[in-house]
Amino acid sequence: MTMFHVASGRAMAAGQGSKAHSAPPLVQHKAEGQEVERSAAKVAISEPAAASGTSNRVIVFPAPRAPVPAPLESSFQAPSLRPADIVRRQSMAWGGLSAENVQVTRHEPFEYEFRAPFHLLIAYERASRVAGETFLEGLPRSRLRDFSRKLTFVPAGTRFYERQIPRTLLRAAFFCIDAREPVLAQAALAPRLFFDDAALWQTVQKLKALAEAGSAANTLYAEALGAVLSHELVRLSRGAPQHEPPIRGGLAGWQRRIVAQYIDENLAQPISLATLADLARLSPFHFARAFKQSFGLPPHGYHTNRRIEEAKALLAMPARSVTEIALDVGFSETSSFSAAFRKLTKQTPTEYRRRLI
């Protein structure tokens, strides 16, 4: 009777005097910067001894392996701004998705371009220019001056180019997405320039925060968000509406835009509830309730968050001291600035800067 033995590493002989061929070498795979050793199971076939009394012969075959997905291209990276010395970058990658936070540190003209075999999604958190233009293949050129809180989607293989003489220092997040991802591979994704989508914005902000944290501990969460991101992009490509009905009692679109812009333009100044309410043409009582419904925070909390985001950009400039930055974003004392910064980021301003440099 022929006997089959499955062994891991070394085949086991099925009888006295059996011989095993040397095991196949370990196969090394690189995935996300880590080496993973895979040692295939082996199948040993033992044949009965011949009449002459010779010993059993054992033949070892490598067991079939599941196909290993091809790695992402080595060029799977966000566009590079020119000149390179005016920008700070912070990136994180999870499988077929990478996120890179970009902060321009000087008021100098800059440009960047992109064309690659993967998709690019840009979330402009703060972006306004004195002059410049943006080109996305398949769409008219745009000279829009202020595109803060806008999104741009560049499909794989599509040319993109942008140049700016900045009015405010650019702060954006670049998301590179594997076009071979099954959900996206079956969709006809069109280029989109400077568009709004609240559901997509919320997802990219969560991924941006994970990139800022710089920890691999949240890999499963990041991959789940990546799956949500893919489905949101497919939803956009099909022209499906957002599943986001207006919040009862929230601010209208024009009210959200005008108060958010006013806060961004007056970060370092105290802003009263009455001032914001006047802009929205509401009473302070009704405005406070509507603002929290729309932004998820009361006006003071939102103002503080925006100050901390501005401080993050300034901390990328080594020449600026923490005390100067605290004053620039409206804190009268370094201690209160550090406390607010730590509360939102789980690290001190100095610790955050150390990770950037």
C-alpha contacts under 8 A as a table, 3 or more apart, distances in Angstrom:
res1	aa1	res2	aa2	distance
1	M	47	E	7.87
1	M	48	P	7.16
2	T	45	I	7.23
2	T	46	S	6.25
2	T	47	E	5.67
2	T	48	P	6.93
3	M	14	A	7.42
3	M	45	I	6.11
3	M	46	S	5.49
3	M	47	E	7.16
4	F	43	V	6.93
4	F	44	A	5.88
4	F	45	I	5.13
4	F	46	S	6.67
5	H	11	A	7.61
5	H	12	M	7.00
5	H	14	A	7.89
5	H	43	V	5.98
5	H	44	A	5.15
5	H	45	I	6.71
6	V	11	A	7.27
6	V	41	A	6.93
6	V	42	K	5.86
6	V	43	V	4.90
6	V	44	A	6.28
7	A	10	R	6.15
7	A	11	A	5.24
7	A	12	M	6.53
7	A	41	A	6.13
7	A	42	K	5.63
7	A	43	V	6.74
7	A	44	A	7.55
8	S	11	A	7.17
8	S	39	S	7.79
8	S	40	A	7.25
8	S	41	A	4.88
8	S	42	K	6.25
9	G	23	A	6.55
9	G	39	S	6.95
9	G	40	A	7.53
9	G	41	A	6.69
9	G	42	K	7.20
10	R	20	A	7.76
10	R	22	S	7.66
10	R	23	A	6.04
10	R	42	K	7.61
11	A	20	A	6.03
11	A	21	H	7.90
11	A	23	A	7.65
11	A	42	K	6.62
11	A	43	V	7.27
11	A	44	A	5.85
11	A	60	V	6.74
12	M	20	A	7.22
12	M	44	A	7.11
13	A	16	Q	7.60
13	A	17	G	7.85
13	A	18	S	4.97
13	A	19	K	6.37
13	A	20	A	6.63
13	A	44	A	7.69
13	A	46	S	7.05
13	A	58	V	6.51
14	A	18	S	6.53
14	A	46	S	5.79
14	A	56	N	7.53
14	A	58	V	7.83
15	G	18	S	5.81
15	G	56	N	6.67
16	Q	55	S	7.20
16	Q	56	N	7.57
17	G	55	S	5.60
17	G	56	N	6.77
18	S	55	S	6.08
18	S	56	N	5.02
18	S	57	R	5.90
18	S	58	V	6.45
19	K	56	N	7.43
19	K	57	R	6.19
19	K	58	V	5.83
20	A	57	R	7.83
20	A	58	V	5.51
20	A	59	I	6.69
20	A	60	V	6.93
21	H	58	V	7.39
21	H	59	I	6.62
21	H	60	V	6.21
23	A	60	V	7.64
24	P	62	P	7.35
25	P	39	S	7.74
26	L	37	E	6.61
26	L	38	R	6.15
26	L	39	S	5.21
26	L	40	A	7.79
27	V	37	E	6.20
27	V	38	R	5.57
27	V	39	S	6.55
28	Q	35	E	6.66
28	Q	36	V	6.18
28	Q	37	E	5.26
28	Q	38	R	6.67
29	H	35	E	5.81
29	H	36	V	5.45
29	H	37	E	6.65
29	H	38	R	7.71
30	K	33	G	6.25
30	K	34	Q	5.69
30	K	35	E	4.73
30	K	36	V	6.34
31	A	34	Q	5.46
31	A	35	E	6.53
31	A	36	V	7.40
31	A	71	P	7.20
32	E	93	A	7.58
32	E	94	W	7.46
32	E	95	G	6.85
40	A	62	P	6.33
40	A	63	A	6.16
40	A	64	P	7.95
40	A	65	R	7.21
41	A	62	P	6.44
41	A	63	A	5.47
42	K	60	V	6.21
42	K	61	F	5.66
42	K	62	P	4.83
42	K	63	A	5.25
43	V	60	V	5.62
43	V	61	F	5.37
43	V	62	P	6.58
43	V	63	A	6.34
44	A	58	V	6.10
44	A	59	I	5.61
44	A	60	V	4.76
44	A	61	F	6.80
45	I	58	V	5.52
45	I	59	I	5.50
45	I	60	V	6.86
46	S	56	N	6.52
46	S	57	R	5.99
46	S	58	V	4.83
46	S	59	I	7.08
47	E	56	N	5.82
47	E	57	R	5.90
47	E	58	V	6.92
48	P	56	N	5.82
48	P	57	R	7.93
49	A	52	S	7.92
49	A	53	G	6.13
49	A	54	T	5.79
49	A	55	S	5.57
49	A	56	N	5.01
49	A	57	R	7.91
50	A	53	G	5.60
50	A	54	T	5.84
50	A	55	S	7.69
50	A	56	N	8.00
51	A	54	T	7.52
72	L	76	F	6.56
72	L	96	G	7.06
72	L	178	D	7.51
73	E	76	F	5.43
76	F	118	F	7.42
76	F	176	C	7.09
77	Q	98	S	7.64
77	Q	176	C	6.68
78	A	100	E	7.04
78	A	120	L	7.68
78	A	174	F	6.17
78	A	175	F	7.24
78	A	176	C	6.38
79	P	112	Y	6.37
79	P	113	E	6.24
79	P	114	F	5.69
80	S	84	A	7.10
80	S	112	Y	6.02
80	S	113	E	7.52
81	L	84	A	5.57
81	L	87	V	7.25
81	L	110	F	6.66
81	L	111	E	5.75
81	L	112	Y	4.74
81	L	113	E	7.93
82	R	85	D	7.86
82	R	86	I	7.99
82	R	110	F	5.49
82	R	111	E	5.46
82	R	112	Y	6.15
83	P	86	I	6.25
83	P	110	F	6.25
83	P	111	E	7.72
84	A	87	V	6.02
85	D	88	R	7.99
86	I	104	V	5.65
86	I	105	T	5.31
86	I	106	R	5.76
86	I	108	E	7.85
87	V	102	V	6.73
87	V	103	Q	5.52
87	V	104	V	4.34
87	V	105	T	5.67
87	V	106	R	7.97
88	R	102	V	5.83
88	R	103	Q	5.17
88	R	104	V	6.39
88	R	105	T	7.14
88	R	316	A	6.43
88	R	356	L	7.43
89	R	100	E	6.57
89	R	101	N	5.68
89	R	102	V	4.82
89	R	103	Q	6.60
89	R	356	L	7.66
90	Q	100	E	5.48
90	Q	101	N	5.14
90	Q	102	V	6.76
90	Q	211	A	7.05
90	Q	212	E	6.91
90	Q	356	L	6.98
91	S	98	S	7.18
91	S	99	A	5.54
91	S	100	E	4.05
91	S	101	N	6.18
91	S	211	A	5.81
91	S	212	E	7.69
91	S	214	G	7.60
92	M	98	S	5.72
92	M	99	A	5.45
92	M	100	E	6.48
92	M	210	L	7.96
92	M	211	A	5.12
92	M	214	G	6.50
93	A	96	G	7.76
93	A	97	L	5.84
93	A	98	S	4.02
93	A	99	A	6.27
94	W	97	L	5.33
94	W	98	S	6.02
94	W	219	T	6.57
94	W	222	A	6.95
94	W	223	E	6.59
95	G	98	S	7.71
95	G	223	E	7.70
96	G	177	I	6.01
96	G	178	D	4.95
96	G	181	E	7.30
97	L	175	F	7.01
97	L	176	C	5.72
97	L	177	I	4.78
97	L	178	D	6.31
97	L	226	G	6.83
98	S	175	F	5.64
98	S	176	C	5.24
98	S	177	I	6.79
99	A	173	A	6.80
99	A	174	F	5.76
99	A	175	F	4.60
99	A	176	C	6.61
99	A	207	L	7.03
99	A	208	K	6.64
99	A	211	A	6.25
100	E	173	A	5.54
100	E	174	F	5.11
100	E	175	F	6.46
100	E	208	K	7.58
100	E	211	A	6.92
101	N	171	R	7.61
101	N	172	A	6.06
101	N	173	A	4.44
101	N	174	F	6.45
101	N	208	K	6.81
101	N	211	A	7.27
101	N	212	E	7.46
102	V	170	L	7.72
102	V	171	R	5.75
102	V	172	A	5.34
102	V	173	A	5.88
102	V	174	F	7.51
103	Q	169	L	7.26
103	Q	170	L	5.84
103	Q	171	R	4.64
103	Q	172	A	6.72
103	Q	313	A	6.02
103	Q	316	A	7.60
104	V	107	H	7.96
104	V	169	L	5.44
104	V	170	L	5.22
104	V	171	R	6.56
104	V	313	A	7.78
105	T	169	L	6.49
105	T	313	A	7.30
105	T	314	L	7.38
105	T	316	A	6.85
105	T	317	M	6.26
106	R	169	L	6.90
107	H	165	I	7.62
107	H	166	P	6.09
107	H	167	R	7.44
107	H	168	T	7.54
107	H	169	L	6.56
108	E	165	I	6.43
108	E	166	P	6.85
109	P	163	R	7.40
109	P	164	Q	5.57
109	P	165	I	4.39
109	P	166	P	6.54
110	F	163	R	5.76
110	F	164	Q	5.59
110	F	165	I	6.77
111	E	161	Y	7.53
111	E	162	E	5.55
111	E	163	R	4.07
111	E	164	Q	6.30
112	Y	161	Y	5.92
112	Y	162	E	5.59
112	Y	163	R	6.58
113	E	159	R	7.50
113	E	160	F	5.42
113	E	161	Y	4.18
113	E	162	E	6.32
114	F	158	T	7.93
114	F	159	R	5.87
114	F	160	F	5.06
114	F	161	Y	6.44
115	R	156	A	7.13
115	R	157	G	5.54
115	R	158	T	5.59
115	R	159	R	4.79
115	R	160	F	6.45
116	A	119	H	7.43
116	A	156	A	5.75
116	A	157	G	5.26
116	A	158	T	7.34
117	P	156	A	4.77
117	P	157	G	5.34
117	P	179	A	7.16
118	F	155	P	7.06
118	F	156	A	4.42
118	F	157	G	7.18
118	F	176	C	6.65
118	F	177	I	5.83
118	F	178	D	5.18
118	F	179	A	5.01
119	H	153	F	7.57
119	H	154	V	5.85
119	H	155	P	4.66
119	H	156	A	4.47
119	H	157	G	7.97
119	H	176	C	5.73
119	H	177	I	5.01
119	H	178	D	6.46
119	H	179	A	6.00
120	L	153	F	5.93
120	L	154	V	5.01
120	L	155	P	6.44
120	L	156	A	7.34
120	L	174	F	6.87
120	L	175	F	5.62
120	L	176	C	4.76
120	L	177	I	6.26
121	L	151	L	7.16
121	L	152	T	5.79
121	L	153	F	4.56
121	L	154	V	6.26
121	L	174	F	5.94
121	L	175	F	5.03
121	L	176	C	6.60
121	L	177	I	7.85
122	I	151	L	5.60
122	I	152	T	5.09
122	I	153	F	6.42
122	I	172	A	6.96
122	I	173	A	5.81
122	I	174	F	4.77
122	I	175	F	6.33
123	A	149	R	6.86
123	A	150	K	6.17
123	A	151	L	4.73
123	A	152	T	6.75
123	A	172	A	5.56
123	A	173	A	5.18
123	A	174	F	6.60
123	A	201	W	7.53
123	A	204	V	7.35
124	Y	127	A	6.00
124	Y	147	F	6.93
124	Y	148	S	5.44
124	Y	149	R	5.27
124	Y	150	K	5.41
124	Y	151	L	6.19
124	Y	170	L	7.80
124	Y	171	R	6.48
124	Y	172	A	4.42
124	Y	173	A	6.61
125	E	148	S	5.34
125	E	149	R	4.77
125	E	150	K	7.24
125	E	170	L	7.92
125	E	171	R	5.62
125	E	172	A	5.17
125	E	173	A	7.57
126	R	147	F	7.46
126	R	148	S	4.48
126	R	149	R	6.50
126	R	168	T	7.49
126	R	169	L	7.40
126	R	170	L	5.62
126	R	171	R	5.05
126	R	172	A	6.64
127	A	146	D	6.01
127	A	147	F	5.48
127	A	148	S	4.67
127	A	149	R	7.92
127	A	166	P	7.84
127	A	168	T	6.51
127	A	169	L	7.00
127	A	170	L	4.98
127	A	171	R	6.60
127	A	172	A	7.72
128	S	145	R	5.41
128	S	146	D	4.14
128	S	147	F	6.09
128	S	148	S	6.67
128	S	166	P	6.16
128	S	167	R	5.49
128	S	168	T	5.64
128	S	169	L	7.83
128	S	170	L	7.35
129	R	132	G	6.84
129	R	145	R	5.17
129	R	146	D	6.50
129	R	164	Q	5.86
129	R	165	I	5.48
129	R	166	P	4.08
129	R	167	R	4.49
129	R	168	T	6.76
130	V	145	R	6.59
130	V	164	Q	7.47
130	V	165	I	5.49
130	V	166	P	5.71
130	V	167	R	5.25
131	A	143	R	7.39
131	A	145	R	6.92
131	A	164	Q	6.02
131	A	165	I	5.29
131	A	166	P	7.33
132	G	143	R	6.08
132	G	145	R	7.95
132	G	162	E	7.57
132	G	163	R	5.26
132	G	164	Q	4.52
132	G	165	I	6.12
133	E	141	R	6.83
133	E	142	S	5.53
133	E	143	R	4.46
133	E	144	L	7.27
133	E	162	E	5.91
133	E	163	R	5.71
133	E	164	Q	6.84
134	T	141	R	5.81
134	T	142	S	5.19
134	T	143	R	6.43
134	T	160	F	7.67
134	T	161	Y	5.83
134	T	162	E	4.34
134	T	163	R	6.56
135	F	139	L	7.50
135	F	140	P	7.20
135	F	141	R	4.84
135	F	142	S	6.61
135	F	159	R	7.99
135	F	160	F	5.65
135	F	161	Y	5.08
135	F	162	E	6.22
136	L	139	L	5.73
136	L	140	P	7.44
136	L	141	R	6.95
136	L	154	V	7.37
136	L	158	T	7.49
136	L	159	R	6.11
136	L	160	F	4.61
136	L	161	Y	6.60
136	L	191	P	7.23
136	L	193	L	7.18
137	E	158	T	6.02
137	E	159	R	5.34
137	E	160	F	6.36
137	E	191	P	7.63
138	G	191	P	7.14
139	L	191	P	7.54
139	L	193	L	7.89
144	L	147	F	6.81
147	F	150	K	5.47
147	F	194	F	6.62
149	R	196	D	7.76
150	K	194	F	5.12
150	K	195	F	5.53
150	K	196	D	5.67
151	L	193	L	6.88
151	L	194	F	5.12
151	L	195	F	5.18
151	L	196	D	6.22
151	L	197	D	7.76
151	L	201	W	7.76
152	T	191	P	7.83
152	T	192	R	5.56
152	T	193	L	4.58
152	T	194	F	5.16
152	T	195	F	6.44
153	F	191	P	5.59
153	F	192	R	5.06
153	F	193	L	6.47
154	V	158	T	6.23
154	V	159	R	7.69
154	V	160	F	7.01
154	V	190	A	7.89
154	V	191	P	5.29
154	V	192	R	6.92
155	P	158	T	5.60
155	P	189	L	6.40
155	P	190	A	6.58
155	P	191	P	5.93
156	A	179	A	6.66
158	T	191	P	7.92
166	P	169	L	6.24
166	P	170	L	7.31
171	R	313	A	7.35
173	A	208	K	6.71
178	D	181	E	5.70
179	A	184	L	6.15
179	A	185	A	5.93
180	R	184	L	6.82
180	R	185	A	5.23
181	E	184	L	5.48
181	E	185	A	5.81
182	P	185	A	5.13
182	P	186	Q	6.72
183	V	186	Q	6.11
183	V	187	A	7.14
183	V	230	S	6.61
183	V	231	H	7.01
183	V	234	V	7.71
184	L	187	A	5.24
184	L	189	L	7.92
184	L	230	S	6.35
184	L	231	H	7.88
184	L	233	L	7.99
184	L	234	V	6.77
187	A	234	V	6.37
187	A	237	S	7.45
188	A	237	S	6.70
189	L	233	L	7.67
189	L	234	V	7.12
189	L	237	S	5.34
190	A	237	S	6.38
192	R	195	F	6.75
196	D	201	W	7.89
197	D	200	L	5.48
197	D	201	W	6.05
197	D	242	Q	7.65
198	A	201	W	4.99
198	A	202	Q	6.22
199	A	202	Q	5.33
199	A	203	T	6.58
199	A	232	E	7.73
199	A	242	Q	7.03
199	A	244	E	7.48
200	L	203	T	5.20
200	L	204	V	6.34
200	L	229	L	6.84
200	L	232	E	6.28
200	L	233	L	7.94
201	W	204	V	5.29
201	W	205	Q	6.14
202	Q	205	Q	5.22
202	Q	206	K	6.47
203	T	206	K	5.28
203	T	207	L	6.50
203	T	225	L	6.65
203	T	228	V	7.51
203	T	229	L	6.58
204	V	207	L	4.99
204	V	208	K	5.97
204	V	229	L	7.60
205	Q	208	K	4.90
205	Q	209	A	6.21
206	K	209	A	5.15
206	K	210	L	6.47
206	K	225	L	7.90
207	L	210	L	5.07
207	L	211	A	6.34
207	L	222	A	6.61
207	L	225	L	7.08
208	K	211	A	5.12
208	K	212	E	6.29
209	A	212	E	5.01
209	A	213	A	6.24
210	L	213	A	5.02
210	L	214	G	6.42
210	L	215	S	7.35
210	L	218	N	7.51
210	L	222	A	7.38
211	A	214	G	5.10
211	A	215	S	7.63
215	S	218	N	6.78
216	A	219	T	5.50
218	N	221	Y	5.29
218	N	222	A	6.14
219	T	222	A	5.03
219	T	223	E	6.12
220	L	223	E	5.12
220	L	224	A	6.20
221	Y	224	A	5.08
221	Y	225	L	6.25
222	A	225	L	5.04
222	A	226	G	6.09
223	E	226	G	4.84
223	E	227	A	6.32
224	A	227	A	5.15
224	A	228	V	6.43
225	L	228	V	4.96
225	L	229	L	6.08
226	G	229	L	4.91
226	G	230	S	6.29
227	A	230	S	5.17
227	A	231	H	6.43
228	V	231	H	5.21
228	V	232	E	6.17
229	L	232	E	5.10
229	L	233	L	6.30
230	S	233	L	5.21
230	S	234	V	6.35
231	H	234	V	5.04
231	H	235	R	6.12
232	E	235	R	4.96
232	E	236	L	6.32
233	L	236	L	5.09
233	L	237	S	6.28
234	V	237	S	5.00
234	V	238	R	6.36
235	R	238	R	5.31
235	R	239	G	6.42
235	R	240	A	5.46
235	R	241	P	7.76
236	L	239	G	5.07
236	L	240	A	6.05
236	L	241	P	7.75
237	S	240	A	7.73
242	Q	245	P	7.91
246	P	250	G	7.43
247	I	250	G	5.31
247	I	293	Q	6.84
247	I	294	S	7.11
248	R	293	Q	7.97
249	G	289	R	7.57
249	G	290	A	5.49
249	G	293	Q	6.92
250	G	289	R	7.60
250	G	290	A	4.21
250	G	291	F	6.41
250	G	292	K	7.67
250	G	293	Q	5.06
250	G	294	S	5.09
251	L	255	Q	5.78
251	L	256	R	5.99
251	L	287	F	7.89
251	L	290	A	5.37
251	L	291	F	6.24
251	L	293	Q	7.68
251	L	294	S	6.03
252	A	255	Q	5.19
252	A	256	R	6.28
253	G	256	R	5.22
253	G	257	R	6.31
254	W	257	R	5.19
254	W	258	I	6.17
255	Q	258	I	5.31
255	Q	259	V	6.21
255	Q	279	L	7.60
255	Q	280	A	5.22
256	R	259	V	5.58
256	R	260	A	6.02
256	R	291	F	7.93
256	R	294	S	7.60
257	R	260	A	5.30
257	R	261	Q	6.06
258	I	261	Q	5.23
258	I	262	Y	6.17
258	I	279	L	7.17
258	I	280	A	7.57
259	V	262	Y	5.04
259	V	263	I	6.20
259	V	276	L	6.18
259	V	279	L	6.75
259	V	280	A	7.13
260	A	263	I	5.24
260	A	264	D	6.25
261	Q	264	D	5.14
261	Q	265	E	6.18
262	Y	265	E	5.17
262	Y	266	N	6.23
263	I	266	N	5.17
263	I	267	L	5.73
263	I	271	I	7.67
263	I	303	H	6.51
264	D	267	L	5.41
264	D	306	R	7.07
266	N	269	Q	5.38
266	N	270	P	7.92
266	N	271	I	7.70
267	L	270	P	7.78
267	L	303	H	7.00
267	L	306	R	7.19
267	L	307	R	5.90
267	L	329	V	6.07
267	L	330	G	6.71
268	A	307	R	7.44
268	A	327	L	7.71
268	A	328	D	6.17
268	A	329	V	4.46
268	A	330	G	3.78
268	A	331	F	7.59
269	Q	330	G	5.97
270	P	330	G	7.63
271	I	275	T	6.86
271	I	276	L	7.60
272	S	275	T	5.33
272	S	276	L	6.76
273	L	276	L	5.36
273	L	277	A	6.09
273	L	284	P	6.26
273	L	288	A	7.56
273	L	299	P	7.29
274	A	277	A	4.99
274	A	278	D	6.11
274	A	283	S	7.79
274	A	284	P	5.63
275	T	278	D	5.23
275	T	279	L	6.50
276	L	279	L	5.12
276	L	280	A	6.44
276	L	287	F	7.99
277	A	280	A	5.12
277	A	281	R	5.93
277	A	282	L	5.21
277	A	283	S	5.94
277	A	284	P	5.25
277	A	287	F	5.53
277	A	288	A	7.85
278	D	281	R	4.78
278	D	282	L	6.20
278	D	283	S	7.42
279	L	282	L	7.88
280	A	287	F	7.43
282	L	286	H	6.34
282	L	287	F	5.59
283	S	286	H	5.43
283	S	287	F	5.91
284	P	287	F	5.01
284	P	288	A	6.02
285	F	288	A	5.47
285	F	289	R	6.68
286	H	289	R	5.33
286	H	290	A	6.13
287	F	290	A	5.06
287	F	291	F	5.83
288	A	291	F	5.19
288	A	292	K	6.36
288	A	298	P	6.61
288	A	299	P	6.97
289	R	292	K	5.44
289	R	293	Q	6.35
289	R	298	P	7.92
290	A	293	Q	5.06
290	A	294	S	6.26
291	F	294	S	5.16
291	F	295	F	5.96
291	F	296	G	7.67
291	F	297	L	7.41
291	F	298	P	6.47
291	F	299	P	6.68
292	K	295	F	5.29
292	K	296	G	4.87
292	K	297	L	4.79
292	K	298	P	4.87
292	K	299	P	7.18
293	Q	296	G	5.67
293	Q	297	L	7.69
295	F	298	P	7.66
295	F	302	Y	7.65
297	L	300	H	7.94
297	L	301	G	5.77
297	L	302	Y	5.75
298	P	301	G	5.34
298	P	302	Y	6.26
299	P	302	Y	5.14
299	P	303	H	6.12
300	H	303	H	5.07
300	H	304	T	6.27
301	G	304	T	5.14
301	G	305	N	6.26
302	Y	305	N	5.07
302	Y	306	R	6.29
303	H	306	R	5.25
303	H	307	R	6.32
304	T	307	R	5.04
304	T	308	I	6.36
304	T	340	A	7.87
305	N	308	I	5.18
305	N	309	E	6.31
305	N	344	L	7.67
306	R	309	E	5.02
306	R	310	E	6.25
307	R	310	E	5.13
307	R	311	A	6.18
307	R	329	V	5.57
307	R	330	G	7.50
308	I	311	A	4.86
308	I	312	K	6.27
308	I	329	V	7.75
308	I	340	A	7.75
308	I	341	F	6.14
308	I	344	L	7.99
309	E	312	K	5.16
309	E	313	A	6.80
310	E	313	A	5.32
310	E	314	L	6.51
310	E	329	V	7.02
311	A	314	L	5.01
311	A	315	L	6.04
311	A	325	I	6.37
311	A	326	A	7.41
311	A	329	V	6.58
312	K	315	L	5.16
312	K	316	A	6.80
312	K	352	Y	8.00
313	A	316	A	5.54
313	A	317	M	7.69
314	L	317	M	5.58
314	L	320	R	7.29
314	L	325	I	6.59
315	L	318	P	6.81
315	L	320	R	7.09
315	L	322	V	7.42
315	L	325	I	7.40
315	L	349	P	7.47
315	L	352	Y	7.88
315	L	353	R	5.70
316	A	353	R	6.47
316	A	356	L	6.60
316	A	357	I	7.50
317	M	320	R	5.80
318	P	321	S	7.45
320	R	324	E	6.40
320	R	325	I	6.71
321	S	324	E	5.23
321	S	325	I	6.32
322	V	325	I	5.09
322	V	326	A	6.11
322	V	334	T	7.37
322	V	349	P	7.08
322	V	350	T	7.46
323	T	326	A	5.10
323	T	327	L	6.43
323	T	333	E	7.74
323	T	334	T	5.58
324	E	327	L	5.24
324	E	328	D	6.13
325	I	328	D	4.91
325	I	329	V	6.30
326	A	329	V	5.53
326	A	330	G	6.45
326	A	331	F	5.17
326	A	332	S	7.16
326	A	333	E	7.06
326	A	334	T	5.92
326	A	337	F	5.80
327	L	330	G	5.18
327	L	331	F	5.14
327	L	332	S	5.88
327	L	333	E	7.44
327	L	334	T	7.96
328	D	331	F	7.49
331	F	334	T	7.07
331	F	336	S	6.85
331	F	337	F	5.77
332	S	336	S	7.69
333	E	336	S	5.52
333	E	337	F	6.44
334	T	337	F	5.02
334	T	338	S	6.05
335	S	338	S	5.14
335	S	339	A	6.16
336	S	339	A	5.10
336	S	340	A	6.20
337	F	340	A	5.24
337	F	341	F	6.02
338	S	341	F	5.02
338	S	342	R	5.96
338	S	348	T	5.93
338	S	349	P	6.28
339	A	342	R	5.21
339	A	343	K	6.09
339	A	348	T	7.75
340	A	343	K	5.12
340	A	344	L	6.50
341	F	344	L	5.46
341	F	345	T	6.02
341	F	346	K	7.66
341	F	347	Q	7.19
341	F	348	T	6.33
341	F	349	P	6.56
342	R	345	T	5.18
342	R	346	K	4.73
342	R	347	Q	4.72
342	R	348	T	5.04
342	R	349	P	7.39
343	K	346	K	5.76
343	K	347	Q	7.78
345	T	348	T	7.75
347	Q	351	E	6.01
347	Q	352	Y	6.33
348	T	351	E	5.15
348	T	352	Y	6.20
349	P	352	Y	5.07
349	P	353	R	6.17
350	T	353	R	5.12
350	T	354	R	6.13
351	E	354	R	5.10
351	E	355	R	6.49
352	Y	355	R	5.38
352	Y	356	L	6.65
353	R	356	L	5.09
353	R	357	I	6.37
354	R	357	I	5.44
